[in-house]
Amino acid sequence: MSIPVWCLLAFAAWTLLTLVTTIGVYRTRRILTGRKSFADYGEYKVEGSPWYQRAMRAHANCVENLPVFGAIVLAIVAAGLEGPVLSVLALVVVCARVPHTVVHVALEQTNRAVTSRFILYNIQFLAMSAMVVVIVMRLLS
């Protein structure tokens, strides 16, 4: 498997890990202790501690960005492309995604935390955008 495909797998695994270790633990503990029932957790209810709300948003952000990264990696595979530039850019995406999620979940959202998230997200965005440019340029050459 190529590095971009490994990175896609890592992104997907991180998304699942974020779900299980944040939202899953939070909800399961409340259900098992009788404080909540399964029905109390509607899909669009925004309630719970600020930490839980940030965890929900961080997971949603992973889910929103995973298909975009997946489409880019699919294009790489479909075109039979490889090389150090695409590999490094794919690694940058995943290496910025993890701290982005951690900052989102773990820190109170002060100006410093939000600025950190903004920078980390933009690193991912720029890396994915650069991957698209590299793919298109290689296909057109």
CYANA upper distance limits for C-alpha pairs under 8 A (distance plus 0.5 A):
  1 MET  CA      5 VAL  CA      6.74
  1 MET  CA      6 TRP  CA      7.14
  2 SER  CA      6 TRP  CA      6.80
  2 SER  CA     82 GLU  CA      7.92
  2 SER  CA     87 SER  CA      8.40
  3 ILE  CA      7 CYS  CA      6.55
  3 ILE  CA     87 SER  CA      5.89
  3 ILE  CA     90 ALA  CA      7.80
  3 ILE  CA     91 LEU  CA      8.19
  4 PRO  CA      8 LEU  CA      6.67
  4 PRO  CA     73 VAL  CA      6.58
  4 PRO  CA     86 LEU  CA      7.53
  4 PRO  CA     87 SER  CA      6.08
  4 PRO  CA     90 ALA  CA      5.74
  4 PRO  CA     91 LEU  CA      7.85
  5 VAL  CA      9 LEU  CA      6.75
  5 VAL  CA     73 VAL  CA      6.89
  6 TRP  CA     10 ALA  CA      6.63
  7 CYS  CA     11 PHE  CA      6.56
  7 CYS  CA     90 ALA  CA      6.61
  7 CYS  CA     91 LEU  CA      6.77
  7 CYS  CA     94 VAL  CA      6.82
  8 LEU  CA     12 ALA  CA      6.72
  8 LEU  CA     66 LEU  CA      8.39
  8 LEU  CA     69 PHE  CA      7.52
  8 LEU  CA     70 GLY  CA      6.77
  8 LEU  CA     73 VAL  CA      7.60
  9 LEU  CA     13 ALA  CA      6.58
 10 ALA  CA     14 TRP  CA      6.48
 10 ALA  CA     94 VAL  CA      7.71
 11 PHE  CA     15 THR  CA      6.69
 11 PHE  CA     66 LEU  CA      7.36
 11 PHE  CA     94 VAL  CA      6.59
 11 PHE  CA     97 ARG  CA      8.26
 12 ALA  CA     16 LEU  CA      6.85
 12 ALA  CA     66 LEU  CA      7.37
 13 ALA  CA     17 LEU  CA      6.51
 14 TRP  CA     18 THR  CA      6.45
 14 TRP  CA     98 VAL  CA      7.87
 15 THR  CA     19 LEU  CA      6.84
 15 THR  CA     59 HIS  CA      6.93
 15 THR  CA     62 CYS  CA      6.20
 15 THR  CA     63 VAL  CA      7.27
 16 LEU  CA     20 VAL  CA      6.72
 17 LEU  CA     21 THR  CA      6.38
 18 THR  CA     22 THR  CA      6.38
 18 THR  CA     23 ILE  CA      8.20
 18 THR  CA     55 ALA  CA      8.32
 18 THR  CA     59 HIS  CA      6.63
 19 LEU  CA     23 ILE  CA      5.91
 19 LEU  CA     24 GLY  CA      6.49
 19 LEU  CA     59 HIS  CA      6.58
 20 VAL  CA     24 GLY  CA      4.94
 20 VAL  CA     25 VAL  CA      6.81
 21 THR  CA     25 VAL  CA      6.03
 22 THR  CA     26 TYR  CA      6.54
 22 THR  CA     52 TYR  CA      7.73
 22 THR  CA     55 ALA  CA      6.51
 22 THR  CA     56 MET  CA      8.47
 23 ILE  CA     27 ARG  CA      6.52
 23 ILE  CA     52 TYR  CA      7.22
 23 ILE  CA     55 ALA  CA      6.96
 23 ILE  CA     56 MET  CA      7.00
 24 GLY  CA     28 THR  CA      6.37
 25 VAL  CA     29 ARG  CA      6.49
 26 TYR  CA     30 ARG  CA      7.01
 26 TYR  CA     52 TYR  CA      7.71
 27 ARG  CA     31 ILE  CA      6.64
 28 THR  CA     32 LEU  CA      6.45
 29 ARG  CA     33 THR  CA      6.57
 30 ARG  CA     34 GLY  CA      6.72
 30 ARG  CA     35 ARG  CA      5.61
 30 ARG  CA     36 LYS  CA      5.88
 30 ARG  CA     37 SER  CA      8.33
 31 ILE  CA     35 ARG  CA      6.52
 31 ILE  CA     36 LYS  CA      5.34
 31 ILE  CA     37 SER  CA      5.81
 31 ILE  CA     38 PHE  CA      7.21
 36 LYS  CA     40 ASP  CA      6.64
 37 SER  CA     41 TYR  CA      8.06
 41 TYR  CA     45 LYS  CA      7.40
 46 VAL  CA     53 GLN  CA      7.35
 47 GLU  CA     53 GLN  CA      7.30
 48 GLY  CA     52 TYR  CA      6.48
 48 GLY  CA     53 GLN  CA      6.93
 49 SER  CA     53 GLN  CA      6.82
 50 PRO  CA     54 ARG  CA      6.65
 51 TRP  CA     55 ALA  CA      6.65
 51 TRP  CA    105 VAL  CA      6.78
 51 TRP  CA    106 ALA  CA      7.75
 51 TRP  CA    108 GLU  CA      8.37
 52 TYR  CA     56 MET  CA      6.71
 52 TYR  CA    105 VAL  CA      8.40
 53 GLN  CA     57 ARG  CA      6.82
 54 ARG  CA     58 ALA  CA      6.45
 54 ARG  CA    104 HIS  CA      6.77
 54 ARG  CA    105 VAL  CA      5.82
 55 ALA  CA     59 HIS  CA      6.58
 55 ALA  CA    104 HIS  CA      7.76
 55 ALA  CA    105 VAL  CA      5.57
 56 MET  CA     60 ALA  CA      6.64
 57 ARG  CA     61 ASN  CA      6.54
 58 ALA  CA     62 CYS  CA      6.86
 58 ALA  CA    101 THR  CA      6.20
 58 ALA  CA    104 HIS  CA      6.54
 58 ALA  CA    105 VAL  CA      7.06
 59 HIS  CA     63 VAL  CA      6.76
 59 HIS  CA    101 THR  CA      8.27
 60 ALA  CA     64 GLU  CA      6.54
 61 ASN  CA     65 ASN  CA      6.75
 62 CYS  CA     66 LEU  CA      6.41
 62 CYS  CA    101 THR  CA      8.39
 63 VAL  CA     67 PRO  CA      7.80
 64 GLU  CA     68 VAL  CA      8.17
 65 ASN  CA     69 PHE  CA      6.89
 66 LEU  CA     70 GLY  CA      6.42
 67 PRO  CA     71 ALA  CA      6.50
 68 VAL  CA     72 ILE  CA      6.92
 69 PHE  CA     73 VAL  CA      6.73
 69 PHE  CA    128 MET  CA      7.39
 70 GLY  CA     74 LEU  CA      6.47
 71 ALA  CA     75 ALA  CA      6.68
 72 ILE  CA     76 ILE  CA      6.89
 72 ILE  CA    128 MET  CA      7.99
 72 ILE  CA    131 MET  CA      7.77
 72 ILE  CA    132 VAL  CA      7.18
 73 VAL  CA     77 VAL  CA      6.74
 74 LEU  CA     78 ALA  CA      6.41
 75 ALA  CA     79 ALA  CA      6.43
 75 ALA  CA    135 ILE  CA      8.14
 76 ILE  CA     80 GLY  CA      6.59
 76 ILE  CA     81 LEU  CA      5.69
 76 ILE  CA     82 GLU  CA      7.65
 76 ILE  CA    135 ILE  CA      7.30
 77 VAL  CA     81 LEU  CA      6.77
 79 ALA  CA    139 LEU  CA      8.18
 81 LEU  CA    135 ILE  CA      8.15
 82 GLU  CA     86 LEU  CA      7.03
 82 GLU  CA     87 SER  CA      7.84
 83 GLY  CA     87 SER  CA      6.72
 84 PRO  CA     88 VAL  CA      6.40
 85 VAL  CA     89 LEU  CA      6.66
 86 LEU  CA     90 ALA  CA      6.57
 86 LEU  CA    131 MET  CA      6.60
 86 LEU  CA    134 VAL  CA      8.01
 87 SER  CA     91 LEU  CA      6.73
 88 VAL  CA     92 VAL  CA      6.63
 89 LEU  CA     93 VAL  CA      6.88
 89 LEU  CA    127 ALA  CA      5.83
 89 LEU  CA    128 MET  CA      7.66
 89 LEU  CA    130 ALA  CA      8.04
 89 LEU  CA    131 MET  CA      7.09
 90 ALA  CA     94 VAL  CA      7.12
 90 ALA  CA    127 ALA  CA      7.74
 90 ALA  CA    128 MET  CA      8.01
 90 ALA  CA    131 MET  CA      8.31
 91 LEU  CA     95 CYS  CA      6.40
 92 VAL  CA     96 ALA  CA      6.47
 92 VAL  CA    123 ILE  CA      8.09
 92 VAL  CA    124 GLN  CA      7.34
 92 VAL  CA    127 ALA  CA      7.13
 93 VAL  CA     97 ARG  CA      6.54
 93 VAL  CA    123 ILE  CA      7.71
 93 VAL  CA    124 GLN  CA      5.13
 93 VAL  CA    125 PHE  CA      8.33
 93 VAL  CA    127 ALA  CA      6.64
 93 VAL  CA    128 MET  CA      7.46
 94 VAL  CA     98 VAL  CA      6.89
 94 VAL  CA    124 GLN  CA      8.26
 95 CYS  CA     99 PRO  CA      7.78
 96 ALA  CA    100 HIS  CA      6.59
 96 ALA  CA    120 LEU  CA      5.95
 96 ALA  CA    121 TYR  CA      7.61
 96 ALA  CA    123 ILE  CA      7.16
 96 ALA  CA    124 GLN  CA      6.62
 97 ARG  CA    101 THR  CA      6.73
 97 ARG  CA    120 LEU  CA      7.59
 97 ARG  CA    121 TYR  CA      7.68
 97 ARG  CA    124 GLN  CA      7.41
 98 VAL  CA    102 VAL  CA      6.79
 99 PRO  CA    103 VAL  CA      6.40
 99 PRO  CA    120 LEU  CA      7.96
100 HIS  CA    104 HIS  CA      6.68
100 HIS  CA    116 SER  CA      8.14
100 HIS  CA    117 ARG  CA      5.81
100 HIS  CA    120 LEU  CA      6.09
100 HIS  CA    121 TYR  CA      7.13
101 THR  CA    105 VAL  CA      6.66
102 VAL  CA    106 ALA  CA      6.11
102 VAL  CA    107 LEU  CA      8.30
103 VAL  CA    107 LEU  CA      5.98
103 VAL  CA    113 ALA  CA      6.99
103 VAL  CA    116 SER  CA      7.99
103 VAL  CA    117 ARG  CA      7.03
104 HIS  CA    109 GLN  CA      7.90
104 HIS  CA    113 ALA  CA      8.02
104 HIS  CA    114 VAL  CA      8.34
104 HIS  CA    117 ARG  CA      7.27
107 LEU  CA    113 ALA  CA      7.10
108 GLU  CA    113 ALA  CA      7.62
109 GLN  CA    113 ALA  CA      5.85
109 GLN  CA    114 VAL  CA      6.30
110 THR  CA    114 VAL  CA      6.64
111 ASN  CA    115 THR  CA      6.43
112 ARG  CA    116 SER  CA      6.62
113 ALA  CA    117 ARG  CA      6.71
114 VAL  CA    118 PHE  CA      6.54
115 THR  CA    119 ILE  CA      6.66
116 SER  CA    120 LEU  CA      6.63
117 ARG  CA    121 TYR  CA      6.45
118 PHE  CA    122 ASN  CA      6.58
119 ILE  CA    123 ILE  CA      6.71
120 LEU  CA    124 GLN  CA      7.01
121 TYR  CA    125 PHE  CA      6.64
122 ASN  CA    126 LEU  CA      6.40
123 ILE  CA    127 ALA  CA      6.57
124 GLN  CA    128 MET  CA      6.60
125 PHE  CA    129 SER  CA      6.52
126 LEU  CA    130 ALA  CA      6.48
127 ALA  CA    131 MET  CA      6.67
128 MET  CA    132 VAL  CA      6.88
129 SER  CA    133 VAL  CA      6.88
130 ALA  CA    134 VAL  CA      6.62
131 MET  CA    135 ILE  CA      6.61
132 VAL  CA    136 VAL  CA      6.66
133 VAL  CA    137 MET  CA      6.49
134 VAL  CA    138 ARG  CA      6.54
135 ILE  CA    139 LEU  CA      6.63
136 VAL  CA    140 LEU  CA      6.57
137 MET  CA    141 SER  CA      6.61
